[in-house]
Each structure stands twice: as structure tokens, then as C-alpha cells.
Amino acid sequence: MTPAVFSHGSLRLYLLSLLDESPKHGYELIQALSDRFGGTYSPSAGTIYPRLSKLEEEGLVTKTTVGRKTVYAITDAGRTELQTRASELDDIENEVTDSLRRMADEVRAGVNQAMKSLRADLAAAARDAKRDAQAATGGGAPKDATPDPRAESRFALRQAEIVLNEFRQQVRADLRRASGRTGIPDAAITELRDGLTRLRTELLDRLPL
């Protein structure tokens, strides 16, 4: 999710809602936002602290120093503002949920397509390996010539490694784009892990182990 979900004043309201749960210092607020957004949005200190200062100036939060940390707490005036703008906060929560679902669907679709491509590439590599190995033994060789199974296996392994490397690069590029644009939901990583596990199981079923 991009920070654009927070329209003007929305992040300020969201910070108040987090402080209404319990007093927090700046890093705890950043971590709470990251957790609330499934790791897809983690605001910088330069985003959080100016808003906290503004909230303090308006009398909506107070701050106290505890050791080396500055802890912020909501005031009665801050709670009143939350109550007054409760419907806006609900709209923000709904938008967050919708955004996370859209991102999860996008990443899941990309992972599924990459899995299909990997299966097709592995199948094509196996066919190429068999054909090339037969050609290497000589298409014009005597009919009773026996192909070297070890040579075929080595060639197939090289082809599989090429396919896997291409897959890794493709998925890595997809994930980097998602990370820079919207972030990567935890559900997408789970889907990737489960998909790779299923693919490995299918591959093991076909291998003469």
C-alpha cells in the first residue's frame, strides 16, 4: 500500500487512534503502522515526528521523556476528536483492507503465472535435453547405438539450472517492483513458499529417485 492511502489529515487521525490504544514512542508508532499494514507501509521518522509535534501543539497529545525515549499519549481533546471523526477512521480502515487485498491478489497472480511458466520451461528443457542427447549420440549412428544416460542427465541438469535461474530472476524482479511500488504482503510470501513446495513435490514424483 502506498502512503497515498493517507489523504490530507488521515495519517494524523490514524496516529491518534494508535495512541488511544496506549502511549507510544516514535519507533513504536512506526512499528505499529507497519504491523497494521502487513509490512506494506512503514513511514519514516521524518513523516511521523512533524505530525506528532503538530498534534502536541494542538493539545491533542502530550509527550514525556522516559530515559532516552519520548513517549506520546493522547489527551482528552484528542479522544474527543477521534469520536467526532469516527466515520473517517472507519473509511481509512476499509481502504487499508481493500488495498491490502488488491496487492495480495496482484502478487498471487504474478506468482501463479511464474509457476506455470516454470513448469512449462522445465518440460521444454526435458524435451530439448532428450532430443539434443539423441543428436549428440549421432542421428546417423547405428540403430543399435545406445545413448549415454549420464550425458543426457548432465545436459538435462544444465537445462534445469538455466530455467531455475531465469525463474529466480523473474520473481526477484517482480518482488522488487512490488516492494518499491506498494510493498509485499506476508500472504504473497506464503503463497510463493507453498507454490514452490507443491512444484517440488510434483517434480520429485517424476524423477527416478
N, CA, C and O of each residue as an XYZ file, in Angstrom:
836
protein
N       0.830     -1.188      0.000
C       0.000      0.000      0.000
C       0.863      1.235      0.000
O       1.868      1.295      0.708
N       0.491      2.203     -0.771
C       1.264      3.431     -0.831
C       0.780      4.406      0.225
O      -0.364      4.321      0.671
N       1.643      5.338      0.634
C       1.233      6.346      1.595
C       0.079      7.195      1.103
O      -0.550      7.894      1.897
N      -0.222      7.150     -0.226
C      -1.315      7.946     -0.776
C      -2.652      7.565     -0.161
O      -3.606      8.339     -0.248
N      -2.748      6.378      0.467
C      -3.975      5.997      1.150
C      -4.303      7.031      2.219
O      -5.471      7.300      2.498
N      -3.264      7.609      2.815
C      -3.472      8.642      3.809
C      -3.642      9.981      3.098
O      -2.666     10.641      2.743
N      -4.886     10.363      2.900
C      -5.138     11.670      2.322
C      -4.817     12.736      3.369
O      -4.413     12.410      4.485
N      -4.993     13.989      3.016
C      -4.617     15.082      3.918
C      -5.320     14.927      5.273
O      -6.549     14.899      5.348
N      -4.528     14.828      6.327
C      -5.081     14.724      7.667
C      -5.368     13.307      8.136
O      -5.627     13.091      9.319
N      -5.327     12.341      7.229
C      -5.686     10.971      7.607
C      -4.629     10.314      8.479
O      -4.961      9.630      9.447
N      -3.363     10.517      8.146
C      -2.299      9.913      8.953
C      -2.330     10.485     10.365
O      -2.115      9.767     11.341
N      -2.595     11.765     10.460
C      -2.722     12.433     11.764
C      -3.805     11.758     12.593
O      -3.615     11.507     13.782
N      -4.937     11.466     11.969
C      -6.041     10.815     12.666
C      -5.674      9.384     13.045
O      -6.040      8.900     14.116
N      -4.962      8.729     12.171
C      -4.582      7.346     12.443
C      -3.604      7.278     13.613
O      -3.668      6.355     14.425
N      -2.703      8.247     13.701
C      -1.779      8.290     14.826
C      -2.538      8.467     16.140
O      -2.194      7.853     17.150
N      -3.553      9.293     16.120
C      -4.364      9.475     17.320
C      -5.023      8.149     17.735
O      -5.103      7.827     18.920
N      -5.494      7.388     16.732
C      -6.148      6.118     17.055
C      -5.167      5.130     17.670
O      -5.538      4.356     18.553
N      -3.919      5.151     17.212
C      -2.898      4.263     17.779
C      -2.546      4.675     19.205
O      -2.331      3.829     20.073
N      -2.491      5.971     19.431
C      -2.177      6.451     20.780
C      -3.352      6.247     21.728
O      -3.168      6.169     22.943
N      -4.550      6.161     21.178
C      -5.715      5.882     22.009
C      -5.660      4.464     22.573
O      -6.246      4.178     23.617
N      -4.945      3.578     21.869
C      -4.786      2.204     22.354
C      -3.839      2.162     23.548
O      -4.084      1.457     24.527
N      -2.745      2.933     23.450
C      -1.765      3.008     24.538
C      -0.724      4.063     24.181
O      -0.514      4.344     23.001
N      -0.059      4.661     25.197
C       1.027      5.605     24.911
C       2.162      4.894     24.158
O       2.416      3.711     24.382
N       2.827      5.615     23.282
C       3.887      5.006     22.483
C       4.961      6.051     22.182
O       4.686      7.249     22.123
N       6.182      5.570     21.997
C       7.213      6.474     21.486
C       7.242      6.368     19.960
O       6.542      5.541     19.377
N       8.040      7.193     19.331
C       8.002      7.307     17.876
C       8.220      5.997     17.149
O       7.474      5.664     16.228
N       9.248      5.242     17.560
C       9.536      3.990     16.870
C       8.387      3.006     17.015
O       8.075      2.269     16.080
N       7.751      2.991     18.193
C       6.615      2.089     18.399
C       5.450      2.454     17.480
O       4.731      1.571     17.013
N       5.262      3.730     17.221
C       4.218      4.150     16.298
C       4.537      3.706     14.870
O       3.664      3.232     14.143
N       5.804      3.867     14.483
C       6.216      3.426     13.154
C       6.012      1.920     13.011
O       5.509      1.450     11.991
N       6.409      1.161     14.048
C       6.264     -0.289     14.010
C       4.786     -0.695     14.018
O       4.393     -1.642     13.338
N       3.976      0.025     14.788
C       2.548     -0.285     14.837
C       1.892     -0.065     13.481
O       1.045     -0.852     13.058
N       2.285      1.004     12.806
C       1.747      1.250     11.461
C       2.183      0.161     10.489
O       1.382     -0.333      9.696
N       3.455     -0.208     10.557
C       3.961     -1.264      9.685
C       3.215     -2.578      9.929
O       2.841     -3.271      8.983
N       3.001     -2.914     11.202
C       2.278     -4.142     11.535
C       0.827     -4.076     11.063
O       0.292     -5.050     10.532
N       0.199     -2.924     11.260
C      -1.209     -2.758     10.893
C      -1.393     -2.898      9.378
O      -2.438     -3.346      8.906
N      -0.366     -2.510      8.631
C      -0.439     -2.549      7.182
C       0.243     -3.792      6.598
O       0.534     -3.847      5.403
N       0.495     -4.787      7.457
C       1.071     -6.031      6.968
C       2.465     -5.876      6.403
O       2.882     -6.659      5.549
N       3.202     -4.856      6.878
C       4.558     -4.636      6.396
C       4.640     -3.935      5.056
O       5.732     -3.758      4.516
N       3.489     -3.529      4.506
C       3.493     -2.903      3.184
C       3.742     -1.397      3.239
O       4.012     -0.776      2.211
N       3.653     -0.816      4.417
C       3.897      0.619      4.557
C       4.567      0.883      5.889
O       4.015      0.572      6.944
N       5.753      1.455      5.840
C       6.477      1.791      7.063
C       6.946      3.240      6.931
O       7.926      3.508      6.236
N       6.262      4.171      7.585
C       6.595      5.585      7.430
C       7.952      5.915      8.040
O       8.415      5.243      8.961
N       8.564      6.935      7.523
C       9.854      7.376      8.043
C       9.655      8.256      9.265
O       8.558      8.749      9.529
N      10.744      8.439     10.003
C      10.692      9.331     11.161
C      10.338     10.751     10.727
O       9.653     11.482     11.442
N      10.820     11.127      9.534
C      10.515     12.459      9.020
C       9.053     12.652      8.688
O       8.591     13.784      8.551
N       8.318     11.561      8.557
C       6.880     11.636      8.320
C       6.111     11.690      9.632
O       5.117     12.405      9.750
N       6.577     10.930     10.615
C       5.838     10.779     11.869
C       6.031     11.952     12.833
O       5.057     12.513     13.335
N       7.283     12.319     13.088
C       7.544     13.296     14.152
C       6.956     14.689     13.895
O       6.455     15.305     14.836
N       6.996     15.208     12.669
C       6.349     16.511     12.463
C       4.849     16.473     12.772
O       4.299     17.450     13.281
N       4.197     15.372     12.472
C       2.763     15.253     12.763
C       2.527     15.152     14.268
O       1.563     15.708     14.794
N       3.417     14.437     14.952
C       3.290     14.352     16.408
C       3.482     15.728     17.047
O       2.787     16.086     17.998
N       4.428     16.485     16.515
C       4.652     17.847     17.039
C       3.418     18.713     16.822
O       3.036     19.497     17.691
N       2.803     18.564     15.660
C       1.597     19.338     15.363
C       0.453     18.934     16.282
O      -0.303     19.783     16.753
N       0.330     17.647     16.532
C      -0.717     17.165     17.446
C      -0.497     17.709     18.860
O      -1.445     18.036     19.573
N       0.777     17.795     19.242
C       1.101     18.334     20.568
C       0.743     19.814     20.636
O       0.181     20.271     21.632
N       1.063     20.561     19.590
C       0.738     21.986     19.566
C      -0.763     22.210     19.676
O      -1.207     23.193     20.270
N      -1.537     21.309     19.108
C      -2.991     21.449     19.132
C      -3.608     20.907     20.419
O      -4.824     20.961     20.604
N      -2.762     20.385     21.305
C      -3.260     19.885     22.571
C      -3.935     18.530     22.485
O      -4.689     18.146     23.380
N      -3.666     17.806     21.410
C      -4.312     16.506     21.224
C      -3.461     15.361     21.777
O      -3.975     14.276     22.044
N      -2.158     15.605     21.947
C      -1.280     14.614     22.571
C      -0.325     15.345     23.518
O      -0.111     16.552     23.406
N       0.224     14.597     24.426
C       1.278     15.110     25.295
C       2.502     14.218     25.116
O       2.400     13.098     24.617
N       3.657     14.728     25.529
C       4.849     13.902     25.457
C       5.623     14.004     26.762
O       5.674     15.057     27.398
N       6.214     12.902     27.138
C       7.053     12.849     28.335
C       8.319     12.101     27.977
O       8.323     11.266     27.072
N       9.381     12.398     28.677
C      10.659     11.743     28.423
C      10.850     10.619     29.431
O      10.809     10.830     30.643
N      11.058      9.435     28.906
C      11.309      8.258     29.738
C      12.661      7.702     29.328
O      12.776      7.056     28.286
N      13.690      7.947     30.139
C      15.034      7.566     29.742
C      15.454      8.365     28.525
O      15.457      9.596     28.548
N      15.810      7.653     27.452
C      16.195      8.327     26.206
C      15.033      8.443     25.229
O      15.202      8.959     24.124
N      13.865      7.972     25.622
C      12.731      7.933     24.710
C      11.702      8.996     25.067
O      11.493      9.330     26.234
N      11.073      9.513     24.025
C       9.973     10.451     24.205
C       8.674      9.704     23.943
O       8.433      9.221     22.837
N       7.851      9.618     24.964
C       6.611      8.857     24.873
C       5.447      9.817     24.677
O       5.320     10.821     25.377
N       4.591      9.479     23.697
C       3.426     10.311     23.386
C       2.161      9.640     23.907
O       2.022      8.418     23.847
N       1.248     10.450     24.415
C      -0.021      9.937     24.928
C      -1.150     10.853     24.459
O      -0.967     12.063     24.326
N      -2.298     10.270     24.214
C      -3.439     11.057     23.750
C      -4.065     11.809     24.931
O      -4.047     11.330     26.065
N      -4.609     12.974     24.649
C      -5.291     13.768     25.679
C      -6.805     13.598     25.534
O      -7.284     12.956     24.598
N      -7.536     14.174     26.461
C      -8.996     14.136     26.360
C      -9.466     14.825     25.082
O     -10.419     14.384     24.438
N      -8.787     15.907     24.727
C      -9.150     16.610     23.494
C      -8.903     15.717     22.278
O      -9.663     15.742     21.310
N      -7.834     14.933     22.346
C      -7.548     14.006     21.255
C      -8.619     12.933     21.135
O      -9.018     12.572     20.028
N      -9.085     12.426     22.266
C     -10.146     11.412     22.240
C     -11.449     12.008     21.695
O     -12.196     11.343     20.978
N     -11.703     13.254     22.044
C     -12.898     13.920     21.522
C     -12.841     14.023     20.001
O     -13.840     13.804     19.316
N     -11.656     14.361     19.482
C     -11.510     14.457     18.024
C     -11.714     13.087     17.380
O     -12.345     12.983     16.328
N     -11.186     12.043     18.001
C     -11.395     10.692     17.471
C     -12.878     10.352     17.416
O     -13.354      9.803     16.422
N     -13.600     10.671     18.463
C     -15.029     10.377     18.496
C     -15.773     11.164     17.425
O     -16.685     10.647     16.780
N     -15.373     12.415     17.244
C     -16.026     13.266     16.259
C     -15.790     12.755     14.835
O     -16.657     12.870     13.968
N     -14.609     12.193     14.614
C     -14.237     11.759     13.257
C     -14.202     10.235     13.139
O     -13.441      9.685     12.342
N     -15.016      9.570     13.922
C     -15.024      8.101     13.930
C     -15.345      7.531     12.552
O     -14.749      6.533     12.148
N     -16.277      8.146     11.823
C     -16.646      7.629     10.497
C     -15.483      7.738      9.525
O     -15.303      6.861      8.681
N     -14.676      8.821      9.631
C     -13.498      8.968      8.765
C     -12.481      7.873      9.047
O     -11.867      7.335      8.126
N     -12.305      7.544     10.326
C     -11.364      6.493     10.696
C     -11.825      5.149     10.147
O     -11.002      4.351      9.698
N     -13.132      4.891     10.176
C     -13.663      3.651      9.599
C     -13.383      3.592      8.104
O     -13.042      2.532      7.579
N     -13.524      4.720      7.414
C     -13.253      4.763      5.970
C     -11.784      4.443      5.691
O     -11.465      3.731      4.738
N     -10.888      4.979      6.536
C      -9.461      4.710      6.363
C      -9.181      3.218      6.543
O      -8.448      2.624      5.753
N      -9.766      2.612      7.586
C      -9.558      1.185      7.837
C     -10.064      0.351      6.665
O      -9.410     -0.614      6.270
N     -11.204      0.704      6.110
C     -11.756     -0.032      4.974
C     -10.856      0.092      3.750
O     -10.658     -0.877      3.016
N     -10.312      1.290      3.535
C      -9.425      1.496      2.391
C      -8.137      0.701      2.556
O      -7.614      0.145      1.590
N      -7.629      0.649      3.781
C      -6.424     -0.145      4.052
C      -6.677     -1.608      3.723
O      -5.867     -2.250      3.054
N      -7.812     -2.139      4.198
C      -8.149     -3.541      3.946
C      -8.273     -3.817      2.455
O      -7.747     -4.814      1.961
N      -8.964     -2.941      1.738
C      -9.132     -3.127      0.289
C      -7.801     -3.076     -0.435
O      -7.561     -3.856     -1.357
N      -6.927     -2.157     -0.020
C      -5.627     -2.022     -0.673
C      -4.773     -3.269     -0.456
O      -4.116     -3.741     -1.384
N      -4.779     -3.799      0.754
C      -4.001     -4.999      1.052
C      -4.513     -6.193      0.249
O      -3.722     -7.002     -0.235
N      -5.831     -6.302      0.108
C      -6.390     -7.398     -0.674
C      -6.003     -7.287     -2.144
O      -5.659     -8.283     -2.781
N      -6.062     -6.071     -2.676
C      -5.685     -5.883     -4.076
C      -4.222     -6.255     -4.307
O      -3.890     -6.916     -5.291
N      -3.353     -5.827     -3.394
C      -1.930     -6.147     -3.541
C      -1.680     -7.638     -3.439
O      -0.892     -8.197     -4.202
N      -2.352     -8.280     -2.495
C      -2.174     -9.728     -2.343
C      -2.621    -10.451     -3.601
O      -1.969    -11.399     -4.038
N      -3.743    -10.006     -4.195
C      -4.239    -10.633     -5.423
C      -3.261    -10.442     -6.572
O      -3.026    -11.362     -7.355
N      -2.689     -9.238     -6.672
C      -1.748     -8.955     -7.752
C      -0.491     -9.821     -7.638
O      -0.040    -10.419     -8.615
N       0.060     -9.875     -6.429
C       1.280    -10.668     -6.239
C       0.987    -12.150     -6.420
O       1.787    -12.874     -7.012
N      -0.176    -12.612     -5.904
C      -0.542    -14.020     -6.037
C      -0.683    -14.402     -7.516
O      -0.238    -15.472     -7.932
N      -1.303    -13.522     -8.300
C      -1.464    -13.793     -9.724
C      -0.101    -13.869    -10.406
O       0.128    -14.724    -11.263
N       0.804    -12.966    -10.019
C       2.140    -12.994    -10.606
C       2.905    -14.251    -10.251
O       3.596    -14.821    -11.096
N       2.787    -14.690     -8.999
C       3.469    -15.915     -8.571
C       2.902    -17.128     -9.289
O       3.654    -17.993     -9.738
N       1.563    -17.198     -9.402
C       0.945    -18.330    -10.083
C       1.375    -18.400    -11.545
O       1.647    -19.481    -12.068
N       1.434    -17.245    -12.201
C       1.867    -17.227    -13.599
C       3.318    -17.655    -13.723
O       3.688    -18.363    -14.660
N       4.146    -17.218    -12.765
C       5.552    -17.620    -12.800
C       5.686    -19.126    -12.602
O       6.541    -19.759    -13.223
N       4.847    -19.706    -11.741
C       4.863    -21.154    -11.522
C       4.506    -21.903    -12.806
O       5.153    -22.888    -13.162
N       3.475    -21.426    -13.491
C       3.075    -22.061    -14.752
C       4.209    -21.987    -15.774
O       4.483    -22.953    -16.485
N       4.859    -20.830    -15.835
C       5.966    -20.669    -16.778
C       7.119    -21.600    -16.429
O       7.761    -22.161    -17.318
N       7.383    -21.765    -15.130
C       8.466    -22.645    -14.707
C       8.162    -24.087    -15.081
O       9.047    -24.803    -15.551
N       6.916    -24.526    -14.878
C       6.544    -25.892    -15.252
C       6.734    -26.109    -16.747
O       7.280    -27.123    -17.180
N       6.266    -25.125    -17.534
C       6.398    -25.246    -18.985
C       7.864    -25.254    -19.411
O       8.254    -26.021    -20.291
N       8.667    -24.406    -18.790
C      10.093    -24.344    -19.133
C      10.809    -25.640    -18.772
O      11.659    -26.115    -19.525
N      10.465    -26.212    -17.619
C      11.092    -27.477    -17.215
C      10.717    -28.602    -18.180
O      11.555    -29.427    -18.542
N       9.445    -28.623    -18.591
C       9.014    -29.646    -19.543
C       9.723    -29.468    -20.882
O      10.160    -30.443    -21.492
N       9.834    -28.222    -21.335
C      10.516    -27.954    -22.597
C      12.000    -28.304    -22.504
O      12.578    -28.840    -23.449
N      12.615    -27.997    -21.354
C      14.024    -28.317    -21.169
C      14.251    -29.820    -21.202
O      15.254    -30.290    -21.739
N      13.320    -30.573    -20.626
C      13.458    -32.032    -20.640
C      13.373    -32.575    -22.059
O      14.130    -33.468    -22.439
N      12.445    -32.028    -22.839
C      12.321    -32.483    -24.233
C      13.561    -32.109    -25.032
O      14.070    -32.912    -25.813
N      14.049    -30.875    -24.831
C      15.254    -30.450    -25.543
C      16.453    -31.315    -25.169
O      17.259    -31.693    -26.019
N      16.551    -31.619    -23.865
C      17.677    -32.434    -23.412
C      17.653    -33.813    -24.071
O      18.688    -34.328    -24.495
N      16.476    -34.394    -24.149
C      16.362    -35.716    -24.763
C      16.704    -35.664    -26.244
O      17.431    -36.521    -26.747
N      16.178    -34.653    -26.950
C      16.437    -34.535    -28.376
C      17.908    -34.268    -28.655
O      18.503    -34.884    -29.539
N      18.502    -33.325    -27.882
C      19.902    -32.985    -28.112
C      20.828    -34.127    -27.741
O      21.856    -34.337    -28.385
N      20.460    -34.865    -26.699
C      21.292    -36.002    -26.318
C      21.263    -37.074    -27.400
O      22.278    -37.709    -27.687
N      20.092    -37.269    -27.996
C      19.997    -38.241    -29.088
C      20.803    -37.786    -30.289
O      21.450    -38.586    -30.965
N      20.752    -36.463    -30.547
C      21.532    -35.935    -31.667
C      23.021    -36.067    -31.391
O      23.806    -36.316    -32.306
N      23.415    -35.899    -30.119
C      24.828    -35.984    -29.764
C      25.376    -37.387    -29.959
O      26.555    -37.576    -30.258
N      24.500    -38.366    -29.784
C      24.949    -39.750    -29.984
C      24.990    -40.102    -31.462
O      25.456    -41.172    -31.854
N      24.482    -39.155    -32.287
C      24.578    -39.334    -33.736
C      23.282    -39.812    -34.330
O      22.869    -40.960    -34.164
N      22.634    -38.862    -35.051
C      21.396    -39.258    -35.710
C      21.671    -40.302    -36.759
O      20.807    -41.113    -37.092
N      22.910    -40.276    -37.292
C      23.260    -41.252    -38.316
C      24.016    -42.424    -37.747
O      24.575    -43.227    -38.494
N      24.042    -42.535    -36.436
C      24.758    -43.637    -35.813
C      24.003    -44.934    -36.049
O      22.835    -44.902    -36.437
N      24.631    -46.052    -35.827
C      23.956    -47.323    -35.995
C      22.711    -47.380    -35.121
O      22.676    -46.820    -34.025
N      21.679    -48.074    -35.631
C      20.410    -48.118    -34.920
C      20.543    -48.766    -33.549
O      19.763    -48.478    -32.641
N      21.535    -49.642    -33.401
C      21.674    -50.297    -32.116
C      22.569    -49.521    -31.151
O      22.896    -50.008    -30.069
N      22.974    -48.267    -31.567
C      23.809    -47.450    -30.680
C      22.999    -47.067    -29.449
O      21.830    -46.698    -29.563
N      23.610    -47.154    -28.280
C      22.925    -46.864    -27.018
C      23.333    -45.489    -26.507
O      24.518    -45.249    -26.275
N      22.355    -44.559    -26.321
C      22.693    -43.235    -25.790
C      23.281    -43.353    -24.388
O      22.940    -44.259    -23.628
N      24.159    -42.431    -24.069
C      24.759    -42.403    -22.748
C      23.802    -41.715    -21.781
O      23.631    -40.499    -21.868
N      23.165    -42.455    -20.852
C      22.193    -41.836    -19.955
C      22.821    -40.775    -19.060
O      22.151    -39.816    -18.679
N      24.103    -40.933    -18.719
C      24.756    -39.935    -17.872
C      24.925    -38.621    -18.612
O      24.787    -37.548    -18.025
N      25.226    -38.704    -19.912
C      25.355    -37.480    -20.706
C      24.007    -36.775    -20.815
O      23.925    -35.551    -20.713
N      22.946    -37.565    -21.025
C      21.614    -36.982    -21.094
C      21.253    -36.310    -19.761
O      20.692    -35.214    -19.735
N      21.583    -36.983    -18.669
C      21.254    -36.454    -17.350
C      22.001    -35.153    -17.069
O      21.421    -34.205    -16.539
N      23.278    -35.106    -17.420
C      24.063    -33.891    -17.185
C      23.507    -32.725    -18.003
O      23.424    -31.593    -17.527
N      23.130    -33.032    -19.242
C      22.598    -31.988    -20.097
C      21.261    -31.485    -19.556
O      20.998    -30.282    -19.544
N      20.421    -32.419    -19.108
C      19.126    -32.040    -18.535
C      19.314    -31.186    -17.286
O      18.573    -30.228    -17.070
N      20.298    -31.528    -16.470
C      20.572    -30.762    -15.258
C      20.962    -29.331    -15.595
O      20.512    -28.384    -14.949
N      21.807    -29.184    -16.615
C      22.211    -27.831    -17.023
C      20.999    -27.031    -17.500
O      20.851    -25.853    -17.174
N      20.137    -27.686    -18.272
C      18.947    -27.002    -18.768
C      18.043    -26.584    -17.605
O      17.507    -25.476    -17.595
N      17.880    -27.473    -16.634
C      17.035    -27.166    -15.480
C      17.608    -26.004    -14.677
O      16.864    -25.153    -14.189
N      18.925    -25.971    -14.541
C      19.550    -24.878    -13.793
C      19.338    -23.539    -14.490
O      19.143    -22.513    -13.839
N      19.378    -23.560    -15.815
C      19.128    -22.333    -16.582
C      17.699    -21.855    -16.354
O      17.455    -20.671    -16.122
N      16.754    -22.804    -16.425
C      15.344    -22.462    -16.222
C      15.112    -21.902    -14.823
O      14.427    -20.893    -14.659
N      15.689    -22.563    -13.810
C      15.509    -22.115    -12.432
C      16.108    -20.730    -12.211
O      15.532    -19.905    -11.501
N      17.255    -20.479    -12.815
C      17.882    -19.169    -12.666
C      17.031    -18.086    -13.309
O      16.896    -16.991    -12.764
N      16.450    -18.395    -14.483
C      15.571    -17.428    -15.140
C      14.337    -17.158    -14.286
O      13.893    -16.015    -14.168
N      13.786    -18.215    -13.692
C      12.621    -18.064    -12.825
C      12.956    -17.193    -11.616
O      12.198    -16.297    -11.245
N      14.106    -17.479    -11.012
C      14.513    -16.705     -9.830
C      14.655    -15.233    -10.173
O      14.211    -14.371     -9.416
N      15.270    -14.942    -11.307
C      15.459    -13.550    -11.701
C      14.126    -12.868    -11.983
O      13.932    -11.700    -11.646
N      13.198    -13.616    -12.611
C      11.901    -13.036    -12.928
C      11.123    -12.709    -11.661
O      10.595    -11.606    -11.518
N      11.051    -13.672    -10.737
C      10.302    -13.450     -9.499
C      10.973    -12.365     -8.657
O      10.295    -11.539     -8.046
N      12.293    -12.372     -8.627
C      13.001    -11.344     -7.856
C      12.698     -9.958     -8.391
O      12.513     -9.015     -7.621
N      12.646     -9.832     -9.730
C      12.320     -8.538    -10.328
C      10.891     -8.134     -9.993
O      10.626     -6.968     -9.703
N       9.954     -9.109    -10.034
C       8.564     -8.820     -9.701
C       8.441     -8.344     -8.257
O       7.734     -7.378     -7.971
N       9.135     -9.030     -7.350
C       9.056     -8.673     -5.931
C       9.689     -7.305     -5.666
O       9.195     -6.532     -4.845
N      10.776     -7.021     -6.364
C      11.410     -5.710     -6.182
C      10.493     -4.592     -6.644
O      10.406     -3.543     -6.005
N       9.798     -4.825     -7.777
C       8.854     -3.811     -8.257
C       7.734     -3.602     -7.249
O       7.348     -2.470     -6.954
N       7.215     -4.714     -6.724
C       6.133     -4.614     -5.743
C       6.605     -3.915     -4.471
O       5.870     -3.124     -3.879
N       7.848     -4.215     -4.051
C       8.382     -3.612     -2.833
C       8.528     -2.102     -2.988
O       8.222     -1.344     -2.068
N       8.998     -1.671     -4.160
C       9.194     -0.247     -4.369
C       7.911      0.503     -4.630
O       7.824      1.706     -4.381
N       6.895     -0.217     -5.141
C       5.650      0.452     -5.515
C       4.600      0.389     -4.418
O       3.998      1.405     -4.071
N       4.377     -0.802     -3.869
C       3.288     -0.969     -2.913
C       3.679     -1.739     -1.664
O       2.972     -1.683     -0.659
N       4.793     -2.458     -1.710
C       5.151     -3.326     -0.595
C       4.718     -4.755     -0.871
O       3.940     -4.999     -1.794
N       5.210     -5.698     -0.088
C       4.936     -7.118     -0.310
C       4.159     -7.668      0.882
O       4.703     -7.732      1.984
N       2.914     -8.062      0.690
C       2.143     -8.652      1.796
C       2.735     -9.981      2.238
O       3.298    -10.715      1.425
N       2.610    -10.290      3.522
C       3.093    -11.579      4.021
C       2.409    -12.734      3.303
O       3.014    -13.788      3.106
N       1.138    -12.542      2.907
C       0.395    -13.608      2.236
C       1.049    -13.988      0.914
O       0.986    -15.143      0.493
N       1.675    -13.015      0.261
C       2.320    -13.304     -1.016
C       3.535    -14.212     -0.818
O       3.776    -15.109     -1.626
N       4.291    -13.989      0.240
C       5.446    -14.833      0.527
C       4.998    -16.245      0.875
O       5.621    -17.225      0.468
N       3.908    -16.338      1.634
C       3.368    -17.657      1.968
C       2.932    -18.387      0.708
O       3.177    -19.584      0.557
N       2.282    -17.657     -0.201
C       1.841    -18.253     -1.462
C       3.031    -18.730     -2.288
O       2.985    -19.801     -2.893
N       4.095    -17.932     -2.310
C       5.287    -18.314     -3.049
C       5.904    -19.573     -2.465
O       6.256    -20.498     -3.195
N       6.033    -19.604     -1.138
C       6.624    -20.768     -0.470
C       5.788    -22.029     -0.725
O       6.328    -23.091     -1.034
N       4.459    -21.894     -0.592
C       3.586    -23.056     -0.792
C       3.618    -23.522     -2.248
O       3.608    -24.720     -2.530
N       3.658    -22.556     -3.165
C       3.697    -22.915     -4.578
C       4.972    -23.662     -4.947
O       4.937    -24.640     -5.694
N       6.093    -23.193     -4.420
C       7.357    -23.864     -4.689
C       7.389    -25.256     -4.071
O       7.958    -26.183     -4.647
N       6.780    -25.400     -2.900
C       6.715    -26.720     -2.267
C       5.896    -27.679     -3.112
O       6.279    -28.835     -3.298
N       4.745    -27.190     -3.633
C       3.922    -28.042     -4.498
C       4.669    -28.421     -5.764
O       4.615    -29.569     -6.207
N       5.368    -27.452     -6.344
C       6.106    -27.722     -7.579
C       7.204    -28.745     -7.345
O       7.406    -29.633     -8.173
N       7.914    -28.635     -6.232
C       8.978    -29.589     -5.918
C       8.406    -30.991     -5.731
O       9.004    -31.977     -6.162
N       7.237    -31.072     -5.080
C       6.599    -32.372     -4.892
C       6.242    -33.000     -6.232
O       6.452    -34.195     -6.438
N       5.696    -32.183     -7.157
C       5.355    -32.687     -8.484
C       6.617    -33.152     -9.221
O       6.614    -34.180     -9.898
N       7.692    -32.372     -9.072
C       8.934    -32.720     -9.762
C       9.507    -34.012     -9.213
O       9.970    -34.860     -9.975
N       9.481    -34.171     -7.887
C      10.013    -35.395     -7.266
C       9.222    -36.624     -7.710
O       9.778    -37.715     -7.834
N       7.925    -36.441     -7.949
C       7.108    -37.583     -8.399
C       7.540    -38.061     -9.780
O       7.334    -39.225    -10.124
N       8.135    -37.177    -10.572
C       8.527    -37.535    -11.932
C       9.977    -38.011    -12.021
O      10.392    -38.577    -13.032
N      10.730    -37.779    -10.969
C      12.143    -38.145    -11.006
C      12.340    -39.587    -10.524
O      11.680    -40.018     -9.579
N      13.233    -40.324    -11.162
C      13.501    -41.712    -10.761
C      14.454    -41.759     -9.574
O      15.628    -42.098     -9.720
N      13.935    -41.415     -8.397
C      14.795    -41.383     -7.207
C      14.807    -42.742     -6.510
O      15.475    -42.906     -5.490
